[in-house]
Amino acid sequence: MLKRSHFFHALTFFCIINCFCACNNNTSQNDFNNNLFTFNDDASTRWSSPENRNGLKGEGGKENSSAKGHPYDAIKPGEPYTLLQTDGPGMINRIWITIDNRSPQMLRSLRLDMYWDGSSKPAVSVPFGDFFGVGLGKTTAFENALFANPEGRSFVSFIQMPFKKSAKIVLTNESNEVLSHCFYDVDYSLLNNWNDNWLYFHAYWHRDTATQPGQDFELLPNIEGKGRYLGVNIGVNGNPLYKDSWFGEGEVKVYMDGDKDYPTLNGTGTEDYISDGWGQSKFITNYSGCTVASDSMREWAFYRYHIPDPIYFKQNCKVMLQQIGGTTTENVIRYQQQHLPVIPVASDTGKMILLYNNKQKPAFDSTMKKGWTNFYRSDDVSATAYYYLDKPEDNMQPLQPVALRVAKLK
């Protein structure tokens, strides 16, 4: 008869073997760079920089006899500048850029476009700063799982971007000023083989300077195809009409694979979505954080990346953020008396008193029991959504014009 101690030893060994096998299986499914100690004969490393545009074999540093001679380029107003143009298959592993003008206006005026497999429509078309996780055009030192901005002076992406036939990355200066210094490295691998399970990287930016009460803000408009929602960074300029009330009661909702009126994934609040609670202060972690938090300026920039908690979709995906804030019942009554854009949603007086009916405006006056009241409101909201898709093009609208991108930047 097997002794109990032997049984537990055998069970422990079995669990370890299972765990080891699972880890090996996961490793084989992950990207090809994760295994640090195995040689990858399928990949050839390339860097595209001003010293060797596109990373041509044996062509680096020629301009000044191998001495430093061409570390940066200038980009004139209206000029597109190609950071990378190469044939595939391949995998972009890292992008690093630093520029001498890091004003909010320049970070929003520079447009970053990425094209895969010869497509005429970019899969990525976003303001430069927002792409690299710099919300509201305000740099700050941070590092997370996807981006870094060491000391607030450079812009780094660690997102892997596979391409089957070709890749093209273009930075266009849509400001009225010369960008006199642009340093960059686009680090990528040329591959012998393409994996049919790989998806193409996409990003979409959108801003609404005055959201409509009762209408959710689209973090990601409905996207069609099979893919993965990777996450988002969001910027909010709070409406000064609401004084020091709280902007972030809105829930994040993910509609996927045929969801109509109601989503499958439904959060509980804006700061809850980024793993915070009871308000929102500055913090930085791998997968969520808040890079800008100013109650006095009514500014917040924050992010959430779904890496340990992936969101896959098979047909379509849409991600929404409710435009709901909160304050005392007395304040909401005052806002209504001042004819501000307000629609009461619910009051918390120890229990939730539901007020909202999307067919009519709720009755709400001084007879209401005092407490905390959530209400639809109007703010200035922008967001960059990141996602992978099973095709190099998507159905997103073109990037909004530069005048709207830079309007009312603080």
C-alpha positions as MATLAB code, in Angstrom:
seq = 'MLKRSHFFHALTFFCIINCFCACNNNTSQNDFNNNLFTFNDDASTRWSSPENRNGLKGEGGKENSSAKGHPYDAIKPGEPYTLLQTDGPGMINRIWITIDNRSPQMLRSLRLDMYWDGSSKPAVSVPFGDFFGVGLGKTTAFENALFANPEGRSFVSFIQMPFKKSAKIVLTNESNEVLSHCFYDVDYSLLNNWNDNWLYFHAYWHRDTATQPGQDFELLPNIEGKGRYLGVNIGVNGNPLYKDSWFGEGEVKVYMDGDKDYPTLNGTGTEDYISDGWGQSKFITNYSGCTVASDSMREWAFYRYHIPDPIYFKQNCKVMLQQIGGTTTENVIRYQQQHLPVIPVASDTGKMILLYNNKQKPAFDSTMKKGWTNFYRSDDVSATAYYYLDKPEDNMQPLQPVALRVAKLK';
ca = [
       0.000    0.000    0.000;
       1.342    3.450   -0.953;
       2.256    5.513    2.085;
       0.660    8.942    2.422;
       4.070   10.698    2.296;
       4.949    8.814   -0.882;
       1.597    9.754   -2.360;
       2.170   13.461   -1.709;
       5.734   13.255   -3.064;
       4.385   11.638   -6.231;
       1.607   14.212   -6.485;
       4.095   17.068   -6.061;
       6.363   15.608   -8.760;
       3.364   15.195  -11.084;
       2.356   18.847  -10.548;
       5.903   20.063  -11.233;
       6.085   18.052  -14.459;
       2.696   19.369  -15.531;
       3.751   22.939  -14.760;
       7.008   22.476  -16.666;
       5.169   21.110  -19.693;
       2.649   23.938  -19.553;
       5.458   26.493  -19.398;
       7.141   24.857  -22.389;
       3.866   24.904  -24.322;
       3.306   28.561  -23.455;
       6.846   29.429  -24.489;
       6.352   27.798  -27.869;
       3.232   29.901  -28.399;
       4.819   33.168  -27.318;
       6.893   35.448  -29.503;
      10.178   34.120  -30.785;
      12.340   36.498  -28.707;
      11.214   35.410  -25.240;
      13.646   32.495  -24.954;
      16.904   34.246  -24.100;
      19.230   31.275  -24.339;
      18.166   29.584  -27.577;
      19.679   30.549  -30.916;
      17.065   31.512  -33.497;
      18.289   30.618  -36.941;
      15.100   32.029  -38.471;
      15.844   35.667  -37.595;
      18.317   38.241  -38.936;
      18.616   41.423  -36.854;
      18.341   44.870  -38.429;
      18.293   48.478  -37.142;
      16.919   51.370  -39.165;
      18.465   54.698  -38.108;
      19.689   57.862  -39.844;
      23.139   56.221  -40.004;
      21.709   53.291  -41.982;
      18.151   53.855  -43.174;
      16.252   50.543  -43.313;
      19.197   48.635  -41.810;
      20.840   47.518  -45.038;
      23.433   44.757  -44.726;
      26.948   46.204  -44.190;
      25.871   49.793  -44.990;
      25.995   51.473  -41.556;
      28.042   54.595  -40.725;
      29.335   55.315  -44.228;
      28.823   59.082  -44.289;
      31.771   59.999  -42.061;
      34.120   57.044  -42.545;
      32.475   55.098  -39.661;
      32.729   58.065  -37.271;
      29.514   59.587  -35.993;
      28.248   61.580  -38.938;
      24.480   61.317  -39.377;
      22.746   60.665  -36.040;
      19.576   62.674  -36.746;
      17.479   64.291  -39.454;
      15.284   67.399  -39.633;
      11.645   67.217  -40.733;
      10.205   70.324  -42.385;
       6.583   71.476  -41.985;
       4.305   69.300  -44.094;
       7.093   66.830  -44.811;
       6.708   63.045  -44.442;
       9.817   61.225  -43.249;
      10.134   57.445  -43.670;
      11.651   55.778  -40.616;
      11.481   52.287  -42.111;
      10.595   50.682  -45.422;
      11.471   47.036  -45.849;
      10.215   43.763  -47.279;
       9.145   40.822  -45.136;
       8.435   38.579  -43.530;
       9.666   40.315  -40.401;
       8.965   41.478  -36.887;
       9.406   44.979  -35.459;
      10.573   44.553  -31.857;
      11.345   48.050  -30.587;
      10.996   51.668  -31.690;
      13.014   54.435  -30.002;
      12.729   58.103  -30.973;
      13.823   61.358  -29.368;
      13.087   64.840  -30.692;
      14.228   68.304  -29.648;
      10.732   69.869  -29.593;
       8.568   68.020  -27.079;
       5.863   70.651  -26.660;
       2.246   69.447  -26.469;
       1.589   71.108  -29.823;
       4.425   69.250  -31.562;
       3.581   65.912  -29.953;
       0.039   66.232  -31.309;
       1.078   67.726  -34.690;
       3.437   64.900  -35.611;
       1.512   62.055  -37.258;
       2.769   58.482  -37.044;
       1.581   56.100  -39.779;
       2.348   52.387  -40.174;
       1.546   50.315  -43.242;
       1.700   46.523  -43.534;
       2.051   44.341  -46.628;
       1.795   47.120  -49.182;
      -1.582   48.419  -47.997;
      -2.504   51.931  -49.091;
      -4.386   52.554  -45.837;
      -2.337   52.736  -42.615;
      -3.052   50.268  -39.825;
      -1.698   52.900  -37.423;
      -2.425   56.613  -37.864;
      -2.126   58.493  -34.570;
      -0.517   61.573  -33.027;
       3.103   60.832  -32.179;
       2.992   61.554  -28.442;
      -0.290   59.758  -27.844;
       0.990   56.643  -29.601;
       3.862   56.392  -27.120;
       1.542   56.693  -24.127;
       1.978   60.442  -23.573;
      -1.554   61.580  -22.809;
      -2.619   65.213  -23.332;
       0.731   65.972  -24.954;
       2.447   66.069  -21.535;
       5.659   64.114  -21.138;
       6.533   62.436  -17.870;
       9.055   59.778  -16.919;
       7.496   56.307  -16.912;
       7.967   52.713  -17.988;
       5.349   50.008  -18.409;
       5.021   46.742  -20.292;
       4.522   48.388  -23.704;
       6.120   51.848  -23.557;
       8.787   53.890  -21.822;
       9.729   57.559  -21.601;
      12.989   57.656  -19.623;
      13.296   61.020  -17.866;
      10.511   62.341  -20.109;
      12.867   62.943  -23.053;
      12.481   59.966  -25.380;
       9.752   57.722  -26.717;
      10.038   53.940  -26.714;
       7.689   51.182  -27.875;
       8.271   47.501  -27.062;
       5.195   46.299  -28.981;
       5.972   43.511  -31.434;
       4.584   44.112  -34.910;
       4.767   41.253  -37.422;
       4.520   41.827  -41.162;
       4.333   39.219  -43.906;
       5.248   41.074  -47.105;
       6.418   44.554  -46.138;
       6.485   47.274  -43.484;
       6.537   51.054  -43.797;
       6.644   53.589  -40.938;
       6.264   57.294  -41.707;
       6.491   60.337  -39.408;
       4.832   63.450  -40.867;
       5.322   66.949  -39.476;
       1.913   68.632  -39.640;
       3.000   71.622  -37.549;
       4.170   75.005  -38.818;
       7.653   74.547  -37.330;
      10.751   72.699  -38.451;
      11.529   69.699  -36.258;
      15.283   70.185  -36.365;
      16.437   67.027  -34.550;
      14.843   63.606  -34.904;
      16.949   60.677  -33.674;
      15.548   57.156  -33.980;
      16.113   53.409  -34.067;
      13.555   50.978  -35.463;
      14.816   47.564  -34.361;
      13.427   44.601  -36.273;
      14.112   41.069  -37.419;
      13.900   39.685  -40.928;
      12.421   36.179  -40.833;
      12.556   33.139  -43.049;
       9.050   32.033  -42.159;
       5.633   33.529  -41.446;
       3.297   32.120  -38.791;
      -0.319   32.107  -39.997;
      -1.511   32.641  -36.402;
       0.227   36.026  -36.189;
      -1.931   39.150  -36.229;
      -1.220   42.642  -37.567;
      -0.789   45.526  -35.123;
      -3.225   48.471  -35.335;
      -3.820   51.674  -33.372;
      -6.632   54.247  -33.482;
      -6.794   57.735  -31.918;
      -9.896   59.855  -31.475;
     -10.833   63.023  -29.594;
     -14.135   64.643  -28.663;
     -13.646   68.096  -27.143;
     -17.191   68.132  -25.728;
     -18.802   64.729  -25.199;
     -22.597   64.568  -25.129;
     -24.304   63.550  -21.858;
     -25.861   60.126  -22.310;
     -23.557   59.159  -25.179;
     -20.621   56.867  -24.421;
     -17.170   57.790  -25.751;
     -15.786   55.260  -28.211;
     -12.384   54.125  -27.016;
     -12.429   51.741  -29.965;
     -15.239   52.047  -32.542;
     -16.633   48.778  -33.834;
     -13.787   46.880  -35.460;
     -14.535   43.939  -37.734;
     -12.474   40.776  -37.969;
     -10.648   38.383  -35.672;
      -8.140   39.791  -33.239;
      -7.126   40.966  -29.814;
      -7.894   44.216  -28.006;
      -4.545   45.107  -26.456;
      -5.549   48.168  -24.440;
      -5.806   51.939  -24.389;
      -4.395   55.172  -23.065;
      -6.876   57.928  -22.306;
      -6.655   61.673  -21.725;
      -9.334   63.762  -20.005;
      -9.578   67.538  -19.715;
     -12.324   67.971  -17.170;
     -15.028   70.536  -17.899;
     -14.473   73.543  -15.592;
     -18.238   74.132  -15.396;
     -18.468   71.217  -12.964;
     -15.925   72.803  -10.589;
     -14.104   70.191   -8.495;
     -16.549   67.330   -9.077;
     -15.204   63.879   -9.970;
     -15.134   62.907  -13.642;
     -14.472   59.180  -13.412;
     -17.625   57.242  -12.571;
     -18.107   55.969  -16.128;
     -17.853   52.238  -16.758;
     -15.779   50.642  -19.533;
     -17.840   48.290  -21.695;
     -16.560   45.808  -24.294;
     -19.051   44.696  -26.942;
     -17.786   41.664  -28.806;
     -18.818   38.956  -31.265;
     -22.367   40.099  -31.941;
     -23.224   41.949  -28.708;
     -25.982   44.468  -29.421;
     -27.652   46.510  -26.681;
     -25.589   45.149  -23.799;
     -21.914   44.148  -23.626;
     -20.335   40.915  -22.485;
     -17.588   42.717  -20.537;
     -18.736   45.463  -18.146;
     -16.540   47.251  -15.602;
     -17.561   49.261  -12.532;
     -15.898   52.659  -13.011;
     -13.148   54.596  -14.761;
     -10.475   54.392  -12.062;
     -11.548   50.809  -11.360;
     -10.651   49.924  -14.959;
      -7.033   50.949  -14.360;
      -6.879   49.028  -11.041;
      -7.245   52.155   -8.867;
     -10.097   53.010   -6.505;
     -11.799   55.895   -4.696;
     -10.297   58.525   -6.978;
      -7.275   58.628   -9.232;
      -3.740   59.755   -8.406;
      -0.496   59.389  -10.328;
       0.943   55.860  -10.364;
       2.868   53.665  -12.813;
       2.674   49.859  -13.055;
       3.309   47.376  -15.874;
      -0.247   47.040  -17.081;
      -2.114   50.084  -15.771;
      -1.328   53.528  -14.449;
      -1.984   57.250  -14.415;
       0.812   59.452  -15.790;
      -0.980   62.778  -15.242;
      -3.330   63.508  -12.333;
      -4.114   67.126  -11.488;
      -7.242   68.011   -9.552;
      -6.413   71.717   -9.822;
      -5.921   71.599  -13.608;
      -8.685   68.981  -14.030;
      -6.363   66.817  -16.151;
      -5.896   63.050  -16.119;
      -3.964   60.751  -18.447;
      -4.086   57.015  -17.774;
      -3.706   53.585  -19.398;
      -4.695   49.924  -19.177;
      -3.035   47.121  -21.165;
      -4.674   43.700  -21.334;
      -1.566   41.514  -21.320;
      -2.134   39.096  -18.409;
      -5.903   39.324  -19.061;
      -6.197   39.100  -22.862;
      -9.357   40.142  -24.691;
      -9.819   38.114  -27.879;
     -12.635   38.563  -30.378;
     -13.655   36.388  -33.322;
     -16.029   38.642  -35.282;
     -15.977   42.201  -34.010;
     -15.149   44.367  -31.004;
     -16.229   47.788  -29.700;
     -14.970   49.428  -26.490;
     -16.889   52.266  -24.825;
     -16.354   54.592  -21.858;
     -19.433   56.102  -20.224;
     -19.240   59.862  -19.708;
     -20.369   59.794  -16.076;
     -19.041   61.761  -13.116;
     -20.106   62.211   -9.531;
     -20.515   64.771   -6.769;
     -22.904   65.604   -3.942;
     -26.633   65.673   -4.582;
     -26.671   69.400   -3.744;
     -24.104   70.110   -6.475;
     -26.054   68.197   -9.107;
     -29.191   70.156   -8.236;
     -27.189   73.370   -8.587;
     -25.842   72.263  -11.987;
     -29.382   71.672  -13.184;
     -30.480   75.075  -11.959;
     -27.580   76.590  -13.920;
     -28.722   74.657  -17.022;
     -25.415   72.810  -17.329;
     -25.240   69.607  -19.430;
     -26.276   67.153  -16.701;
     -28.375   63.975  -16.621;
     -28.632   62.350  -13.145;
     -27.974   58.606  -13.178;
     -28.129   57.282   -9.611;
     -27.750   58.431   -6.005;
     -25.925   56.468   -3.332;
     -27.511   57.117    0.058;
     -26.407   53.852    1.602;
     -28.195   52.041   -1.182;
     -28.326   52.834   -4.881;
     -31.363   54.865   -5.937;
     -31.646   54.403   -9.717;
     -32.705   57.547  -11.549;
     -31.819   57.104  -15.191;
     -34.294   56.286  -17.921;
     -32.905   56.713  -21.404;
     -36.359   57.646  -22.723;
     -36.871   60.690  -20.498;
     -34.938   63.038  -18.229;
     -35.268   61.985  -14.580;
     -37.114   64.112  -12.042;
     -34.484   65.416   -9.672;
     -34.884   68.297   -7.219;
     -34.241   69.463   -3.648;
     -36.590   66.812   -2.266;
     -34.053   64.128   -3.147;
     -32.371   62.418   -0.222;
     -28.826   63.777    0.135;
     -25.891   61.581   -0.829;
     -23.448   60.986   -3.675;
     -24.986   61.352   -7.119;
     -23.597   60.091  -10.400;
     -24.503   62.052  -13.522;
     -23.852   62.097  -17.243;
     -21.615   65.043  -18.130;
     -19.605   66.633  -20.950;
     -15.780   66.617  -20.975;
     -12.863   66.764  -23.423;
     -11.759   63.148  -23.948;
      -9.145   61.555  -26.212;
      -7.871   57.995  -26.467;
      -5.440   55.758  -28.322;
      -6.651   52.176  -28.648;
      -4.194   49.386  -29.515;
      -5.275   46.113  -31.053;
      -4.221   43.230  -33.278;
      -6.261   42.154  -36.294;
      -6.108   39.289  -38.776;
      -5.647   41.715  -41.690;
      -3.322   44.637  -42.456;
      -6.174   47.155  -42.952;
      -9.236   48.036  -40.864;
     -12.469   50.020  -41.141;
     -11.404   52.951  -38.922;
     -11.865   56.575  -39.981;
      -8.782   58.649  -40.959;
      -6.929   60.555  -38.246;
      -8.674   63.777  -37.251;
      -7.097   67.020  -38.546;
      -4.263   68.686  -36.686;
      -6.370   71.726  -35.754;
      -8.648   69.541  -33.634;
      -5.717   67.559  -32.215;
      -3.984   70.642  -30.814;
      -7.055   72.695  -29.835;
      -7.177   73.837  -26.186;
      -4.002   72.031  -25.170;
      -2.801   73.318  -21.800;
];
